[in-house]
Amino acid sequence: MENINTKKILFYLFGQFILALGISLSIKTDLGVSPVSSVPYAFSNVTGMELGNMTILVHTVYVFFQYLVLRKDFKLSNFLQILVGVLFGKCVTLTNLILKNVALNGLVLRYAMLGLSILLIAVGLKMYMWTDIAPQATDGLVNAISQKYQIAFSTVKNYFDICSVIVSAAVSLIFLGKILGIREGTVIAALLVGRVAHVIEKYSGEKAKAFLA
């Protein structure tokens, strides 16, 4: 965290909101949630806990996993990711409420909204990352594993997404007898979010960082 100013804070908050909106929209399409959202979504359906609150709980567990990975290299500042999880979880609650009465009728509209959700997720990710304030616990855990075992961040992220999908599918199948939230949209999001974020970084990254400086 360096040179935090009002613009960065507002950018960070809005990025979290846009990211949550993209996730809530992906749920509305009923075509499959993004891999990173699949775990809290599955446990939310199994336990009945509201998705935003379950997101907070899952992010807190991810911070604990970071401690297990890093041990003596774990920094107290990493606990900030719990606060970020609370912020993001509340954003998810809010965006789910905003979209509560939205009906997506027809496969074409649902796929169009899936595309919009992927764009929103990518934009939200880049907005909060550009501020360099504090990562979400998911990214923090991936980065911890990457640093500890000297594996490329992108490689760890791919395996993390795969493991998230497997865990969420197993949990929903074992406890509910069916797989929830894992469909073609999950695969599409896994393939496209990173690529869309890369394009956004390529054409807007330097301008955004200059604006936030």
LONU-147181 format. One record per residue (C-alpha): residue number from 1; residue in three letters; x, y, z; chain. Coordinates in steps of 0.1 Angstrom, whole numbers, plus 2048, in hexadecimal, padded with zeros to 3 digits. Example, Ala and Ser with C-alpha at 12.3 -4.5 7.8 and 13.67 -1.06 7.14 Angstrom:
<r><nr>1</nr><rest>ALA</rest><east>87B</east><north>7D3</north><up>84E</up><kette>A</kette></r>
<r><nr>2</nr><rest>SER</rest><east>889</east><north>7F5</north><up>847</up><kette>A</kette></r>
# end
This chain:
<r><nr>1</nr><rest>MET</rest><east>800</east><north>800</north><up>800</up><kette>A</kette></r>
<r><nr>2</nr><rest>GLU</rest><east>810</east><north>820</north><up>7F5</up><kette>A</kette></r>
<r><nr>3</nr><rest>ASN</rest><east>804</east><north>844</north><up>7F2</up><kette>A</kette></r>
<r><nr>4</nr><rest>ILE</rest><east>7DF</east><north>83D</north><up>7FA</up><kette>A</kette></r>
<r><nr>5</nr><rest>ASN</rest><east>7C9</east><north>85B</north><up>7F1</up><kette>A</kette></r>
<r><nr>6</nr><rest>THR</rest><east>7A4</east><north>862</north><up>7ED</up><kette>A</kette></r>
<r><nr>7</nr><rest>LYS</rest><east>7A4</east><north>858</north><up>7C8</up><kette>A</kette></r>
<r><nr>8</nr><rest>LYS</rest><east>7B3</east><north>837</north><up>7D0</up><kette>A</kette></r>
<r><nr>9</nr><rest>ILE</rest><east>79B</east><north>830</north><up>7EC</up><kette>A</kette></r>
<r><nr>10</nr><rest>LEU</rest><east>77D</east><north>838</north><up>7D6</up><kette>A</kette></r>
<r><nr>11</nr><rest>PHE</rest><east>78B</east><north>824</north><up>7B9</up><kette>A</kette></r>
<r><nr>12</nr><rest>TYR</rest><east>790</east><north>807</north><up>7D1</up><kette>A</kette></r>
<r><nr>13</nr><rest>LEU</rest><east>76D</east><north>808</north><up>7DF</up><kette>A</kette></r>
<r><nr>14</nr><rest>PHE</rest><east>75D</east><north>80C</north><up>7BD</up><kette>A</kette></r>
<r><nr>15</nr><rest>GLY</rest><east>772</east><north>7EF</north><up>7AF</up><kette>A</kette></r>
<r><nr>16</nr><rest>GLN</rest><east>766</east><north>7D8</north><up>7CB</up><kette>A</kette></r>
<r><nr>17</nr><rest>PHE</rest><east>742</east><north>7E2</north><up>7C3</up><kette>A</kette></r>
<r><nr>18</nr><rest>ILE</rest><east>746</east><north>7DC</north><up>79E</up><kette>A</kette></r>
<r><nr>19</nr><rest>LEU</rest><east>756</east><north>7BA</north><up>7A4</up><kette>A</kette></r>
<r><nr>20</nr><rest>ALA</rest><east>73A</east><north>7B1</north><up>7BB</up><kette>A</kette></r>
<r><nr>21</nr><rest>LEU</rest><east>720</east><north>7BC</north><up>7A1</up><kette>A</kette></r>
<r><nr>22</nr><rest>GLY</rest><east>731</east><north>7A6</north><up>787</up><kette>A</kette></r>
<r><nr>23</nr><rest>ILE</rest><east>72F</east><north>788</north><up>79E</up><kette>A</kette></r>
<r><nr>24</nr><rest>SER</rest><east>70A</east><north>78F</north><up>7A7</up><kette>A</kette></r>
<r><nr>25</nr><rest>LEU</rest><east>702</east><north>793</north><up>782</up><kette>A</kette></r>
<r><nr>26</nr><rest>SER</rest><east>713</east><north>772</north><up>77A</up><kette>A</kette></r>
<r><nr>27</nr><rest>ILE</rest><east>6FD</east><north>761</north><up>795</up><kette>A</kette></r>
<r><nr>28</nr><rest>LYS</rest><east>6DE</east><north>771</north><up>785</up><kette>A</kette></r>
<r><nr>29</nr><rest>THR</rest><east>6E6</east><north>762</north><up>763</up><kette>A</kette></r>
<r><nr>30</nr><rest>ASP</rest><east>6E4</east><north>73E</north><up>772</up><kette>A</kette></r>
<r><nr>31</nr><rest>LEU</rest><east>700</east><north>734</north><up>75A</up><kette>A</kette></r>
<r><nr>32</nr><rest>GLY</rest><east>71A</east><north>72E</north><up>775</up><kette>A</kette></r>
<r><nr>33</nr><rest>VAL</rest><east>72D</east><north>745</north><up>78C</up><kette>A</kette></r>
<r><nr>34</nr><rest>SER</rest><east>752</east><north>74F</north><up>789</up><kette>A</kette></r>
<r><nr>35</nr><rest>PRO</rest><east>76B</east><north>736</north><up>798</up><kette>A</kette></r>
<r><nr>36</nr><rest>VAL</rest><east>775</east><north>74D</north><up>7B4</up><kette>A</kette></r>
<r><nr>37</nr><rest>SER</rest><east>751</east><north>752</north><up>7BF</up><kette>A</kette></r>
<r><nr>38</nr><rest>SER</rest><east>748</east><north>72D</north><up>7BC</up><kette>A</kette></r>
<r><nr>39</nr><rest>VAL</rest><east>753</east><north>723</north><up>7DF</up><kette>A</kette></r>
<r><nr>40</nr><rest>PRO</rest><east>73F</east><north>73D</north><up>7F3</up><kette>A</kette></r>
<r><nr>41</nr><rest>TYR</rest><east>722</east><north>738</north><up>7DC</up><kette>A</kette></r>
<r><nr>42</nr><rest>ALA</rest><east>722</east><north>712</north><up>7E2</up><kette>A</kette></r>
<r><nr>43</nr><rest>PHE</rest><east>725</east><north>716</north><up>808</up><kette>A</kette></r>
<r><nr>44</nr><rest>SER</rest><east>70A</east><north>731</north><up>808</up><kette>A</kette></r>
<r><nr>45</nr><rest>ASN</rest><east>6F2</east><north>719</north><up>7F8</up><kette>A</kette></r>
<r><nr>46</nr><rest>VAL</rest><east>6FB</east><north>6FC</north><up>80F</up><kette>A</kette></r>
<r><nr>47</nr><rest>THR</rest><east>6F9</east><north>710</north><up>82F</up><kette>A</kette></r>
<r><nr>48</nr><rest>GLY</rest><east>6DF</east><north>72A</north><up>827</up><kette>A</kette></r>
<r><nr>49</nr><rest>MET</rest><east>6F6</east><north>746</north><up>831</up><kette>A</kette></r>
<r><nr>50</nr><rest>GLU</rest><east>6F2</east><north>765</north><up>81C</up><kette>A</kette></r>
<r><nr>51</nr><rest>LEU</rest><east>70C</east><north>766</north><up>800</up><kette>A</kette></r>
<r><nr>52</nr><rest>GLY</rest><east>71D</east><north>787</north><up>80B</up><kette>A</kette></r>
<r><nr>53</nr><rest>ASN</rest><east>722</east><north>77A</north><up>82F</up><kette>A</kette></r>
<r><nr>54</nr><rest>MET</rest><east>72F</east><north>758</north><up>822</up><kette>A</kette></r>
<r><nr>55</nr><rest>THR</rest><east>747</east><north>76C</north><up>80B</up><kette>A</kette></r>
<r><nr>56</nr><rest>ILE</rest><east>755</east><north>77D</north><up>82A</up><kette>A</kette></r>
<r><nr>57</nr><rest>LEU</rest><east>759</east><north>75C</north><up>83C</up><kette>A</kette></r>
<r><nr>58</nr><rest>VAL</rest><east>76A</east><north>74B</north><up>81F</up><kette>A</kette></r>
<r><nr>59</nr><rest>HIS</rest><east>782</east><north>769</north><up>81A</up><kette>A</kette></r>
<r><nr>60</nr><rest>THR</rest><east>78B</east><north>767</north><up>83F</up><kette>A</kette></r>
<r><nr>61</nr><rest>VAL</rest><east>793</east><north>742</north><up>83C</up><kette>A</kette></r>
<r><nr>62</nr><rest>TYR</rest><east>7A9</east><north>74A</north><up>81E</up><kette>A</kette></r>
<r><nr>63</nr><rest>VAL</rest><east>7BD</east><north>762</north><up>834</up><kette>A</kette></r>
<r><nr>64</nr><rest>PHE</rest><east>7C2</east><north>746</north><up>84D</up><kette>A</kette></r>
<r><nr>65</nr><rest>PHE</rest><east>7CE</east><north>730</north><up>831</up><kette>A</kette></r>
<r><nr>66</nr><rest>GLN</rest><east>7E7</east><north>74B</north><up>828</up><kette>A</kette></r>
<r><nr>67</nr><rest>TYR</rest><east>7F5</east><north>749</north><up>84B</up><kette>A</kette></r>
<r><nr>68</nr><rest>LEU</rest><east>7F9</east><north>724</north><up>848</up><kette>A</kette></r>
<r><nr>69</nr><rest>VAL</rest><east>80C</east><north>728</north><up>827</up><kette>A</kette></r>
<r><nr>70</nr><rest>LEU</rest><east>822</east><north>745</north><up>832</up><kette>A</kette></r>
<r><nr>71</nr><rest>ARG</rest><east>826</east><north>73F</north><up>857</up><kette>A</kette></r>
<r><nr>72</nr><rest>LYS</rest><east>842</east><north>756</north><up>863</up><kette>A</kette></r>
<r><nr>73</nr><rest>ASP</rest><east>840</east><north>76A</north><up>842</up><kette>A</kette></r>
<r><nr>74</nr><rest>PHE</rest><east>81C</east><north>772</north><up>849</up><kette>A</kette></r>
<r><nr>75</nr><rest>LYS</rest><east>818</east><north>798</north><up>84E</up><kette>A</kette></r>
<r><nr>76</nr><rest>LEU</rest><east>7FF</east><north>7A8</north><up>866</up><kette>A</kette></r>
<r><nr>77</nr><rest>SER</rest><east>7F4</east><north>7BE</north><up>849</up><kette>A</kette></r>
<r><nr>78</nr><rest>ASN</rest><east>7E6</east><north>79F</north><up>839</up><kette>A</kette></r>
<r><nr>79</nr><rest>PHE</rest><east>7CA</east><north>7A1</north><up>852</up><kette>A</kette></r>
<r><nr>80</nr><rest>LEU</rest><east>7BD</east><north>7BF</north><up>83F</up><kette>A</kette></r>
<r><nr>81</nr><rest>GLN</rest><east>7B0</east><north>7A6</north><up>826</up><kette>A</kette></r>
<r><nr>82</nr><rest>ILE</rest><east>796</east><north>79C</north><up>83F</up><kette>A</kette></r>
<r><nr>83</nr><rest>LEU</rest><east>789</east><north>7C0</north><up>83F</up><kette>A</kette></r>
<r><nr>84</nr><rest>VAL</rest><east>78A</east><north>7BF</north><up>819</up><kette>A</kette></r>
<r><nr>85</nr><rest>GLY</rest><east>776</east><north>79F</north><up>81B</up><kette>A</kette></r>
<r><nr>86</nr><rest>VAL</rest><east>75C</east><north>7B1</north><up>830</up><kette>A</kette></r>
<r><nr>87</nr><rest>LEU</rest><east>75A</east><north>7CE</north><up>818</up><kette>A</kette></r>
<r><nr>88</nr><rest>PHE</rest><east>757</east><north>7B7</north><up>7FA</up><kette>A</kette></r>
<r><nr>89</nr><rest>GLY</rest><east>73D</east><north>7A0</north><up>80B</up><kette>A</kette></r>
<r><nr>90</nr><rest>LYS</rest><east>727</east><north>7BE</north><up>813</up><kette>A</kette></r>
<r><nr>91</nr><rest>CYS</rest><east>72B</east><north>7C9</north><up>7EE</up><kette>A</kette></r>
<r><nr>92</nr><rest>VAL</rest><east>71F</east><north>7A7</north><up>7E3</up><kette>A</kette></r>
<r><nr>93</nr><rest>THR</rest><east>701</east><north>7AA</north><up>7FB</up><kette>A</kette></r>
<r><nr>94</nr><rest>LEU</rest><east>6F9</east><north>7CC</north><up>7EC</up><kette>A</kette></r>
<r><nr>95</nr><rest>THR</rest><east>6FC</east><north>7C2</north><up>7C8</up><kette>A</kette></r>
<r><nr>96</nr><rest>ASN</rest><east>6E8</east><north>7A2</north><up>7CD</up><kette>A</kette></r>
<r><nr>97</nr><rest>LEU</rest><east>6CD</east><north>7B9</north><up>7DC</up><kette>A</kette></r>
<r><nr>98</nr><rest>ILE</rest><east>6CF</east><north>7D1</north><up>7BF</up><kette>A</kette></r>
<r><nr>99</nr><rest>LEU</rest><east>6CA</east><north>7B5</north><up>7A6</up><kette>A</kette></r>
<r><nr>100</nr><rest>LYS</rest><east>6B1</east><north>7A2</north><up>7BB</up><kette>A</kette></r>
<r><nr>101</nr><rest>ASN</rest><east>693</east><north>7A9</north><up>7A4</up><kette>A</kette></r>
<r><nr>102</nr><rest>VAL</rest><east>6A6</east><north>7A9</north><up>783</up><kette>A</kette></r>
<r><nr>103</nr><rest>ALA</rest><east>699</east><north>78D</north><up>76D</up><kette>A</kette></r>
<r><nr>104</nr><rest>LEU</rest><east>6AF</east><north>780</north><up>750</up><kette>A</kette></r>
<r><nr>105</nr><rest>ASN</rest><east>698</east><north>76F</north><up>738</up><kette>A</kette></r>
<r><nr>106</nr><rest>GLY</rest><east>6A6</east><north>75D</north><up>719</up><kette>A</kette></r>
<r><nr>107</nr><rest>LEU</rest><east>6C7</east><north>74D</north><up>713</up><kette>A</kette></r>
<r><nr>108</nr><rest>VAL</rest><east>6D4</east><north>769</north><up>6FD</up><kette>A</kette></r>
<r><nr>109</nr><rest>LEU</rest><east>6CF</east><north>783</north><up>718</up><kette>A</kette></r>
<r><nr>110</nr><rest>ARG</rest><east>6DE</east><north>76C</north><up>733</up><kette>A</kette></r>
<r><nr>111</nr><rest>TYR</rest><east>6FD</east><north>767</north><up>71E</up><kette>A</kette></r>
<r><nr>112</nr><rest>ALA</rest><east>6FF</east><north>78C</north><up>717</up><kette>A</kette></r>
<r><nr>113</nr><rest>MET</rest><east>6FD</east><north>793</north><up>73C</up><kette>A</kette></r>
<r><nr>114</nr><rest>LEU</rest><east>718</east><north>778</north><up>742</up><kette>A</kette></r>
<r><nr>115</nr><rest>GLY</rest><east>72E</east><north>78C</north><up>72B</up><kette>A</kette></r>
<r><nr>116</nr><rest>LEU</rest><east>727</east><north>7AC</north><up>73E</up><kette>A</kette></r>
<r><nr>117</nr><rest>SER</rest><east>72E</east><north>79B</north><up>75F</up><kette>A</kette></r>
<r><nr>118</nr><rest>ILE</rest><east>750</east><north>78F</north><up>753</up><kette>A</kette></r>
<r><nr>119</nr><rest>LEU</rest><east>758</east><north>7B3</north><up>748</up><kette>A</kette></r>
<r><nr>120</nr><rest>LEU</rest><east>74C</east><north>7C1</north><up>76A</up><kette>A</kette></r>
<r><nr>121</nr><rest>ILE</rest><east>761</east><north>7A7</north><up>77D</up><kette>A</kette></r>
<r><nr>122</nr><rest>ALA</rest><east>780</east><north>7B0</north><up>768</up><kette>A</kette></r>
<r><nr>123</nr><rest>VAL</rest><east>77B</east><north>7D5</north><up>76C</up><kette>A</kette></r>
<r><nr>124</nr><rest>GLY</rest><east>775</east><north>7D2</north><up>792</up><kette>A</kette></r>
<r><nr>125</nr><rest>LEU</rest><east>794</east><north>7BD</north><up>796</up><kette>A</kette></r>
<r><nr>126</nr><rest>LYS</rest><east>7AA</east><north>7D6</north><up>783</up><kette>A</kette></r>
<r><nr>127</nr><rest>MET</rest><east>79B</east><north>7F4</north><up>795</up><kette>A</kette></r>
<r><nr>128</nr><rest>TYR</rest><east>7A3</east><north>7E7</north><up>7B8</up><kette>A</kette></r>
<r><nr>129</nr><rest>MET</rest><east>7C5</east><north>7D9</north><up>7AE</up><kette>A</kette></r>
<r><nr>130</nr><rest>TRP</rest><east>7D0</east><north>7FA</north><up>79E</up><kette>A</kette></r>
<r><nr>131</nr><rest>THR</rest><east>7CD</east><north>80B</north><up>7C0</up><kette>A</kette></r>
<r><nr>132</nr><rest>ASP</rest><east>7E5</east><north>7F3</north><up>7D1</up><kette>A</kette></r>
<r><nr>133</nr><rest>ILE</rest><east>7D3</east><north>7F6</north><up>7F2</up><kette>A</kette></r>
<r><nr>134</nr><rest>ALA</rest><east>7CC</east><north>7D3</north><up>7FD</up><kette>A</kette></r>
<r><nr>135</nr><rest>PRO</rest><east>7C4</east><north>7B3</north><up>7E9</up><kette>A</kette></r>
<r><nr>136</nr><rest>GLN</rest><east>7A6</east><north>79D</north><up>7EE</up><kette>A</kette></r>
<r><nr>137</nr><rest>ALA</rest><east>7AD</east><north>77D</north><up>802</up><kette>A</kette></r>
<r><nr>138</nr><rest>THR</rest><east>7AA</east><north>768</north><up>7E3</up><kette>A</kette></r>
<r><nr>139</nr><rest>ASP</rest><east>7C6</east><north>77A</north><up>7D2</up><kette>A</kette></r>
<r><nr>140</nr><rest>GLY</rest><east>7D9</east><north>77C</north><up>7F2</up><kette>A</kette></r>
<r><nr>141</nr><rest>LEU</rest><east>7D9</east><north>756</north><up>7F6</up><kette>A</kette></r>
<r><nr>142</nr><rest>VAL</rest><east>7E3</east><north>751</north><up>7D2</up><kette>A</kette></r>
<r><nr>143</nr><rest>ASN</rest><east>800</east><north>769</north><up>7D6</up><kette>A</kette></r>
<r><nr>144</nr><rest>ALA</rest><east>80A</east><north>758</north><up>7F7</up><kette>A</kette></r>
<r><nr>145</nr><rest>ILE</rest><east>80C</east><north>736</north><up>7E6</up><kette>A</kette></r>
<r><nr>146</nr><rest>SER</rest><east>81E</east><north>746</north><up>7C8</up><kette>A</kette></r>
<r><nr>147</nr><rest>GLN</rest><east>839</east><north>756</north><up>7DE</up><kette>A</kette></r>
<r><nr>148</nr><rest>LYS</rest><east>83D</east><north>738</north><up>7F6</up><kette>A</kette></r>
<r><nr>149</nr><rest>TYR</rest><east>842</east><north>71E</north><up>7DB</up><kette>A</kette></r>
<r><nr>150</nr><rest>GLN</rest><east>851</east><north>735</north><up>7BF</up><kette>A</kette></r>
<r><nr>151</nr><rest>ILE</rest><east>835</east><north>72D</north><up>7A6</up><kette>A</kette></r>
<r><nr>152</nr><rest>ALA</rest><east>828</east><north>747</north><up>78E</up><kette>A</kette></r>
<r><nr>153</nr><rest>PHE</rest><east>809</east><north>75A</north><up>79B</up><kette>A</kette></r>
<r><nr>154</nr><rest>SER</rest><east>7F5</east><north>752</north><up>77B</up><kette>A</kette></r>
<r><nr>155</nr><rest>THR</rest><east>7FC</east><north>72D</north><up>77F</up><kette>A</kette></r>
<r><nr>156</nr><rest>VAL</rest><east>7F1</east><north>72C</north><up>7A4</up><kette>A</kette></r>
<r><nr>157</nr><rest>LYS</rest><east>7D3</east><north>741</north><up>79A</up><kette>A</kette></r>
<r><nr>158</nr><rest>ASN</rest><east>7C8</east><north>727</north><up>780</up><kette>A</kette></r>
<r><nr>159</nr><rest>TYR</rest><east>7CC</east><north>70A</north><up>799</up><kette>A</kette></r>
<r><nr>160</nr><rest>PHE</rest><east>7BA</east><north>71E</north><up>7B4</up><kette>A</kette></r>
<r><nr>161</nr><rest>ASP</rest><east>79C</east><north>724</north><up>79D</up><kette>A</kette></r>
<r><nr>162</nr><rest>ILE</rest><east>79B</east><north>6FF</north><up>794</up><kette>A</kette></r>
<r><nr>163</nr><rest>CYS</rest><east>79C</east><north>6F5</north><up>7B8</up><kette>A</kette></r>
<r><nr>164</nr><rest>SER</rest><east>781</east><north>70E</north><up>7C1</up><kette>A</kette></r>
<r><nr>165</nr><rest>VAL</rest><east>76A</east><north>6FF</north><up>7A6</up><kette>A</kette></r>
<r><nr>166</nr><rest>ILE</rest><east>772</east><north>6DC</north><up>7B2</up><kette>A</kette></r>
<r><nr>167</nr><rest>VAL</rest><east>76B</east><north>6E4</north><up>7D7</up><kette>A</kette></r>
<r><nr>168</nr><rest>SER</rest><east>74B</east><north>6F7</north><up>7CF</up><kette>A</kette></r>
<r><nr>169</nr><rest>ALA</rest><east>73E</east><north>6DB</north><up>7B8</up><kette>A</kette></r>
<r><nr>170</nr><rest>ALA</rest><east>746</east><north>6C1</north><up>7D3</up><kette>A</kette></r>
<r><nr>171</nr><rest>VAL</rest><east>736</east><north>6D4</north><up>7EF</up><kette>A</kette></r>
<r><nr>172</nr><rest>SER</rest><east>716</east><north>6DA</north><up>7DD</up><kette>A</kette></r>
<r><nr>173</nr><rest>LEU</rest><east>715</east><north>6B6</north><up>7CF</up><kette>A</kette></r>
<r><nr>174</nr><rest>ILE</rest><east>71B</east><north>6A6</north><up>7F1</up><kette>A</kette></r>
<r><nr>175</nr><rest>PHE</rest><east>703</east><north>6BC</north><up>805</up><kette>A</kette></r>
<r><nr>176</nr><rest>LEU</rest><east>6E8</east><north>6C5</north><up>7EB</up><kette>A</kette></r>
<r><nr>177</nr><rest>GLY</rest><east>6EA</east><north>6A8</north><up>7D3</up><kette>A</kette></r>
<r><nr>178</nr><rest>LYS</rest><east>6F1</east><north>6BF</north><up>7B6</up><kette>A</kette></r>
<r><nr>179</nr><rest>ILE</rest><east>70C</east><north>6D7</north><up>7A9</up><kette>A</kette></r>
<r><nr>180</nr><rest>LEU</rest><east>703</east><north>6FB</north><up>7AD</up><kette>A</kette></r>
<r><nr>181</nr><rest>GLY</rest><east>712</east><north>719</north><up>79C</up><kette>A</kette></r>
<r><nr>182</nr><rest>ILE</rest><east>72A</east><north>705</north><up>786</up><kette>A</kette></r>
<r><nr>183</nr><rest>ARG</rest><east>721</east><north>707</north><up>761</up><kette>A</kette></r>
<r><nr>184</nr><rest>GLU</rest><east>72F</east><north>713</north><up>740</up><kette>A</kette></r>
<r><nr>185</nr><rest>GLY</rest><east>72F</east><north>737</north><up>74D</up><kette>A</kette></r>
<r><nr>186</nr><rest>THR</rest><east>749</east><north>72C</north><up>768</up><kette>A</kette></r>
<r><nr>187</nr><rest>VAL</rest><east>760</east><north>71F</north><up>74C</up><kette>A</kette></r>
<r><nr>188</nr><rest>ILE</rest><east>75A</east><north>73E</north><up>737</up><kette>A</kette></r>
<r><nr>189</nr><rest>ALA</rest><east>762</east><north>755</north><up>754</up><kette>A</kette></r>
<r><nr>190</nr><rest>ALA</rest><east>781</east><north>741</north><up>75D</up><kette>A</kette></r>
<r><nr>191</nr><rest>LEU</rest><east>78E</east><north>745</north><up>739</up><kette>A</kette></r>
<r><nr>192</nr><rest>LEU</rest><east>784</east><north>769</north><up>733</up><kette>A</kette></r>
<r><nr>193</nr><rest>VAL</rest><east>787</east><north>77E</north><up>753</up><kette>A</kette></r>
<r><nr>194</nr><rest>GLY</rest><east>7AD</east><north>77D</north><up>753</up><kette>A</kette></r>
<r><nr>195</nr><rest>ARG</rest><east>7AE</east><north>785</north><up>72E</up><kette>A</kette></r>
<r><nr>196</nr><rest>VAL</rest><east>796</east><north>7A2</north><up>730</up><kette>A</kette></r>
<r><nr>197</nr><rest>ALA</rest><east>7A9</east><north>7AF</north><up>74E</up><kette>A</kette></r>
<r><nr>198</nr><rest>HIS</rest><east>7C9</east><north>7AD</north><up>73A</up><kette>A</kette></r>
<r><nr>199</nr><rest>VAL</rest><east>7B9</east><north>7C2</north><up>71E</up><kette>A</kette></r>
<r><nr>200</nr><rest>ILE</rest><east>7AD</east><north>7DC</north><up>737</up><kette>A</kette></r>
<r><nr>201</nr><rest>GLU</rest><east>7D0</east><north>7DE</north><up>746</up><kette>A</kette></r>
<r><nr>202</nr><rest>LYS</rest><east>7DF</east><north>7E2</north><up>724</up><kette>A</kette></r>
<r><nr>203</nr><rest>TYR</rest><east>7C9</east><north>7FF</north><up>719</up><kette>A</kette></r>
<r><nr>204</nr><rest>SER</rest><east>7C0</east><north>810</north><up>73A</up><kette>A</kette></r>
<r><nr>205</nr><rest>GLY</rest><east>7DA</east><north>805</north><up>754</up><kette>A</kette></r>
<r><nr>206</nr><rest>GLU</rest><east>7F3</east><north>822</north><up>750</up><kette>A</kette></r>
<r><nr>207</nr><rest>LYS</rest><east>7D8</east><north>83C</north><up>74E</up><kette>A</kette></r>
<r><nr>208</nr><rest>ALA</rest><east>7C6</east><north>82F</north><up>76D</up><kette>A</kette></r>
<r><nr>209</nr><rest>LYS</rest><east>7E7</east><north>82E</north><up>781</up><kette>A</kette></r>
<r><nr>210</nr><rest>ALA</rest><east>7F0</east><north>851</north><up>776</up><kette>A</kette></r>
<r><nr>211</nr><rest>PHE</rest><east>7CD</east><north>85D</north><up>780</up><kette>A</kette></r>
<r><nr>212</nr><rest>LEU</rest><east>7D0</east><north>84C</north><up>7A2</up><kette>A</kette></r>
<r><nr>213</nr><rest>ALA</rest><east>7F4</east><north>859</north><up>7A9</up><kette>A</kette></r>
# end
